Amino acid sequence: MTDKKELLSSKKRIRKYDMVFIHGLVWIIIFGFPFFLMDRSVSFDWKRFSNSIPTLVAFMLVFYLNYFLFIKKYLFEGKTGKFILLNIVLIIVFALLLHYWNDLLRSIVPEELPPPPRKPKHFNPSPALFIVRNITSLGAIVGLSVALRMSTRWSKVENERKELEKAKSEAELQNLKNQISPHFLLNTLNNIYALIEFNPPKAQEAVMDLSKLLRHLLYDNNHAFVPLQQEVDFINNYIDLMRIRLADNVTVTTDFLLQNHSSAMISPLIFISLIENAFKHGISVGKPSFIDMKLTEKPNCQVEFIIRNSYFPKTKSDMSGSGIGLSLVKKRLELLYSGRYTWKTNTKDRVYETILVIDTLNGKQ
């Protein structure tokens, strides 16, 4: 938990530095824009450039007053009227200051030389036109500030929403795992209980096999994903445990084909409920029965698991807990592999077939 908090804090600091860098870069470009328009044949007009600085400074003040103060204090708090009124006053004040800046500067620091006579112009625009221009420009700056602040807030809210969804999904997955383990153990203990009465040595062997499975449940099941080979070993142990109580009329075949140096990762116990279901509904005491299992790791990072078994549906009196394991598998698949799995079932001529294909993304979970 501490590592996660430190990671989130580190990410926030990085985003903060990124924003400072971006803002600084943008204003450097804006202030240095006149330099990009210079021509080698024309000397740079420092006076004209210095006259443009008050406008750029006014833009910065209006932008950051809104970005750091007005938007957060008024707009985000639902005080839209105060926000609009403050900006109207701010824009008008700065628009007037920008228009009368040169006159104000001359009154404070008079020029040594009289200004050169102006050439007569056919069109002499009204001062109000320049004031309206300043108001429009400053209004656009306010709009830009609001847009950037809103996008930053939306991004923050979206990240928080994703973190909450992730935490919720992890909690749901852990809850599902906690449900699977008791369900699995209940079925296994029932098998051992049946052995104790008529074959104690096999029951003792079954207890040893069960201890191996418990080791997997206690340690490996705590991880979100485990190596596919490790899960296959667990399935083999489980099948060996189930074979102990099978009659001679039951045939169980397995075929597990993994890639050399397999790096695929899979959610633990994702297949066990399907196997339990095959043993529960695929075996008859007095009739020939079979269970065929095939797991194939394909080169495209997909794992295909196919089970075909004879089908002997349970009676209503023997339906306790029926379907619990399969419903948990469905929920886990949706949480872990949503959009990356297919699960098909088919029943024909008293043969039940289930095909589950999972895209493991080569273990990059």
C-alpha positions in Angstrom: 0.0 0.0 0.0 2.9 2.3 0.8 4.5 1.6 -2.5 1.3 2.5 -4.3 1.0 5.8 -2.5 4.6 6.7 -3.3 4.0 5.8 -6.9 0.9 8.0 -7.1 2.7 10.8 -5.4 5.6 10.5 -7.8 3.2 10.6 -10.8 1.5 13.7 -9.4 4.9 15.5 -9.1 5.9 14.5 -12.6 2.6 15.9 -14.0 3.1 19.1 -12.0 6.6 19.6 -13.4 5.3 18.8 -16.9 2.6 21.5 -16.5 5.2 24.1 -15.3 7.5 23.2 -18.3 4.6 23.5 -20.8 3.4 26.8 -19.4 6.9 28.3 -19.4 7.6 27.1 -22.9 4.3 28.6 -24.3 5.0 32.0 -22.7 8.6 32.0 -24.0 7.3 31.3 -27.5 4.7 34.1 -27.2 7.2 36.6 -25.9 9.8 35.6 -28.4 7.4 35.5 -31.3 8.6 38.9 -32.7 12.2 37.5 -33.0 10.9 34.7 -35.4 9.5 37.4 -37.7 12.8 39.3 -38.0 14.4 39.7 -41.4 18.2 40.1 -41.8 17.7 43.2 -43.9 15.6 45.0 -41.3 17.0 45.9 -37.8 14.9 44.8 -34.9 12.6 47.5 -33.5 13.2 47.3 -29.8 10.9 50.1 -29.1 7.9 48.4 -30.8 8.8 45.2 -29.0 9.0 46.9 -25.6 5.6 48.5 -26.3 4.1 45.0 -26.8 5.3 43.7 -23.5 2.5 45.3 -21.4 0.0 43.5 -23.5 1.6 40.2 -23.0 2.0 40.8 -19.3 -1.7 41.7 -19.1 -2.6 38.5 -20.9 -0.5 36.5 -18.4 -2.1 38.2 -15.4 -5.6 37.7 -16.6 -4.8 34.1 -17.5 -3.2 33.1 -14.2 -5.6 35.0 -12.0 -8.3 32.9 -13.5 -6.3 29.7 -13.7 -5.1 29.7 -10.1 -7.7 31.7 -8.3 -11.1 32.7 -9.9 -11.9 29.4 -11.6 -11.1 27.3 -8.5 -12.7 29.7 -6.0 -15.8 30.7 -7.9 -16.5 28.7 -11.0 -15.8 25.2 -9.5 -17.8 26.2 -6.4 -20.9 27.1 -8.4 -20.5 30.8 -8.0 -20.8 31.5 -11.7 -22.2 35.0 -11.3 -19.3 36.2 -9.2 -16.9 34.6 -11.6 -18.4 36.4 -14.6 -18.6 39.7 -12.8 -15.0 39.6 -11.6 -13.8 38.8 -15.1 -15.9 41.6 -16.6 -14.3 44.1 -14.2 -10.9 42.6 -14.7 -11.1 42.7 -18.5 -12.4 46.3 -18.6 -9.7 47.5 -16.3 -6.9 45.9 -18.2 -8.4 46.9 -21.6 -8.4 50.6 -20.5 -4.9 50.3 -19.0 -3.6 48.8 -22.2 -5.2 51.5 -24.3 -4.0 54.5 -22.2 -0.7 52.9 -21.2 1.5 55.0 -23.4 -0.3 58.2 -22.4 0.1 57.2 -18.7 3.8 56.4 -19.2 4.5 59.8 -20.9 2.8 61.6 -18.1 5.1 59.9 -15.6 8.3 59.9 -17.7 8.1 62.6 -20.4 10.0 62.0 -23.6 13.1 64.2 -24.2 12.4 64.6 -27.9 9.0 65.5 -29.3 7.4 62.6 -31.2 7.7 62.8 -35.0 4.8 64.4 -36.9 2.2 61.8 -38.0 1.3 61.5 -41.6 -2.3 62.3 -42.4 -4.5 59.2 -42.8 -7.7 58.8 -44.7 -9.1 56.7 -41.8 -8.7 57.6 -38.2 -10.2 54.8 -36.0 -12.0 55.6 -32.8 -10.3 54.8 -29.5 -13.4 52.7 -28.7 -12.4 50.3 -31.5 -9.0 49.6 -29.8 -10.7 49.2 -26.4 -13.2 46.7 -27.9 -10.2 44.9 -29.5 -8.5 44.6 -26.1 -11.7 43.4 -24.4 -12.1 40.7 -27.1 -8.5 39.6 -26.8 -8.6 39.4 -23.0 -12.0 37.6 -23.1 -10.4 35.0 -25.3 -7.6 34.6 -22.8 -10.2 34.0 -20.0 -11.8 31.4 -22.2 -8.5 29.7 -22.9 -7.8 29.7 -19.1 -11.2 28.1 -18.4 -10.7 25.5 -21.1 -7.3 24.4 -19.9 -8.4 24.4 -16.3 -11.5 22.4 -17.1 -9.5 19.9 -19.2 -7.0 19.4 -16.3 -9.8 18.9 -13.8 -11.6 16.5 -16.1 -8.3 14.5 -16.6 -7.9 14.4 -12.8 -11.4 13.2 -12.2 -11.1 10.6 -14.9 -7.9 9.3 -13.4 -9.5 9.1 -10.0 -12.5 7.3 -11.5 -10.2 4.7 -13.1 -8.3 4.2 -9.9 -11.6 3.6 -8.1 -12.8 1.2 -10.8 -9.5 -0.7 -10.6 -9.7 -0.9 -6.8 -13.3 -2.1 -7.1 -12.3 -4.7 -9.6 -9.4 -6.0 -7.5 -11.8 -6.2 -4.5 -14.3 -8.1 -6.6 -11.7 -10.5 -7.9 -10.4 -11.2 -4.4 -13.9 -11.9 -3.2 -14.5 -14.3 -6.1 -11.2 -16.1 -5.3 -12.3 -16.4 -1.7 -15.6 -18.0 -2.9 -13.8 -20.4 -5.3 -11.5 -21.9 -2.7 -14.2 -23.0 -0.3 -16.3 -24.3 -3.2 -13.3 -26.3 -4.5 -12.3 -27.6 -1.1 -15.8 -28.7 -0.3 -15.9 -30.9 -3.5 -12.5 -32.3 -2.7 -13.3 -33.1 0.9 -16.4 -34.9 -0.2 -14.3 -37.1 -2.5 -11.9 -38.0 0.4 -14.8 -38.7 2.7 -16.2 -41.2 0.2 -12.8 -42.9 0.1 -12.3 -43.3 3.8 -15.0 -45.8 4.2 -14.0 -48.4 1.5 -10.4 -47.6 0.8 -8.4 -45.9 3.6 -5.0 -46.2 1.9 -6.3 -44.3 -1.1 -7.8 -41.8 1.3 -4.4 -41.2 2.8 -2.9 -40.7 -0.7 -5.7 -38.3 -1.5 -4.9 -36.3 1.6 -1.3 -36.0 0.4 -2.5 -34.8 -3.0 -4.8 -32.3 -1.3 -1.9 -30.9 0.7 -0.2 -30.0 -2.6 -3.3 -28.3 -3.9 -3.7 -26.4 -0.6 -0.1 -25.1 -1.0 -1.2 -23.7 -4.4 -4.3 -22.2 -3.0 -2.6 -20.6 0.0 0.5 -19.1 -1.8 0.1 -19.0 -5.6 -3.6 -18.0 -5.5 -2.6 -14.7 -3.8 -1.1 -13.5 -7.1 -3.4 -11.9 -9.8 -1.6 -14.1 -12.5 0.6 -17.1 -12.3 2.7 -18.9 -15.0 0.6 -21.1 -17.2 2.9 -24.1 -16.5 2.3 -23.7 -12.8 -1.5 -23.7 -13.3 -1.2 -26.8 -15.5 0.8 -28.6 -12.7 -2.1 -27.7 -10.3 -4.6 -29.1 -12.7 -2.6 -32.3 -13.1 -2.5 -32.7 -9.3 -6.2 -32.2 -9.1 -6.9 -34.7 -11.8 -4.7 -37.3 -10.0 -6.7 -36.7 -6.9 -10.0 -37.2 -8.7 -8.7 -40.4 -10.4 -8.4 -42.1 -7.0 -12.2 -42.4 -6.6 -13.0 -43.2 -10.3 -14.4 -46.6 -11.3 -13.0 -48.7 -14.1 -15.8 -47.6 -16.4 -14.5 -44.0 -16.5 -11.8 -42.9 -18.9 -9.9 -39.6 -18.3 -7.5 -38.3 -20.9 -5.5 -35.1 -20.8 -3.3 -33.3 -23.4 -1.5 -30.2 -22.3 0.5 -28.5 -25.1 2.6 -25.6 -24.0 5.1 -23.5 -25.9 8.8 -24.1 -25.2 9.9 -21.6 -22.5 6.3 -20.4 -22.1 6.0 -16.9 -20.7 2.1 -16.9 -20.7 0.5 -15.8 -17.5 -3.0 -16.9 -16.5 -5.4 -16.1 -13.6 -5.1 -18.9 -11.1 -8.0 -21.4 -10.7 -9.7 -20.0 -13.9 -10.1 -23.6 -15.3 -10.8 -25.6 -12.2 -14.5 -25.0 -12.1 -14.9 -26.3 -15.7 -13.0 -29.4 -14.7 -15.1 -29.8 -11.5 -18.2 -29.5 -13.7 -16.9 -32.3 -16.0 -16.3 -34.7 -13.1 -19.7 -33.8 -11.6 -21.8 -34.3 -14.6 -19.6 -36.5 -16.8 -19.4 -39.7 -14.6 -22.0 -42.4 -14.2 -21.7 -45.2 -11.6 -23.0 -47.9 -13.9 -22.5 -46.6 -17.4 -19.3 -46.1 -19.5 -18.1 -42.5 -19.0 -15.3 -40.3 -20.4 -13.6 -37.0 -19.8 -11.2 -35.6 -22.4 -9.3 -32.4 -21.7 -7.0 -30.5 -24.0 -5.1 -27.3 -23.2 -3.1 -25.6 -26.0 -0.9 -22.5 -25.8 -0.9 -21.0 -29.2 1.8 -18.8 -30.7 -0.5 -15.8 -30.8 -0.6 -15.6 -27.0 -4.0 -17.4 -26.8 -4.7 -20.3 -24.5 -7.4 -22.7 -25.7 -9.0 -25.1 -23.2 -11.4 -27.8 -24.4 -13.3 -30.3 -22.3 -15.5 -33.0 -23.8 -17.3 -35.4 -21.4 -20.2 -37.8 -21.3 -23.2 -36.0 -19.9 -25.3 -37.3 -17.1 -27.4 -34.4 -15.7 -28.0 -34.5 -12.0 -31.5 -35.0 -10.6 -33.3 -32.2 -8.8 -32.5 -33.8 -5.5 -28.7 -33.6 -6.3 -28.5 -30.0 -7.5 -27.2 -28.4 -4.4 -24.6 -25.8 -5.3 -25.0 -26.6 -9.0 -23.7 -23.8 -11.2 -22.0 -21.8 -8.5 -18.5 -22.5 -9.9 -19.4 -21.7 -13.5 -21.1 -18.4 -12.5 -17.9 -17.4 -10.6 -15.8 -18.3 -13.7 -18.0 -16.0 -15.8 -17.6 -13.1 -13.4 -13.9 -13.5 -13.3 -13.6 -13.7 -17.0 -15.5 -10.5 -17.4 -13.4 -8.7 -14.9 -10.0 -10.0 -16.1 -10.4 -10.7 -19.8 -13.3 -8.6 -20.9 -13.3 -8.5 -24.7 -10.4 -11.0 -24.8 -12.0 -14.3 -24.3 -14.6 -16.6 -25.9 -16.6 -19.3 -24.1 -18.8 -21.7 -25.9 -20.7 -24.8 -24.7 -22.5 -27.4 -26.7 -24.5 -30.5 -25.8 -25.1 -33.2 -28.4 -25.8 -36.9 -28.2 -25.3 -36.9 -24.4 -21.8 -35.4 -24.9 -21.1 -32.0 -23.3 -18.4 -29.8 -24.8 -17.0 -26.5 -23.4 -14.4 -24.4 -25.3 -12.7 -21.5 -23.5 -10.2 -19.4 -25.4 -8.3 -16.6 -23.5 -6.0 -14.0 -25.0 -3.2 -13.8 -22.3 -1.3 -11.0 -24.1 1.9 -13.0 -23.5 1.7 -12.4 -19.8 1.7 -8.6 -20.1 -1.1 -8.1 -17.6 
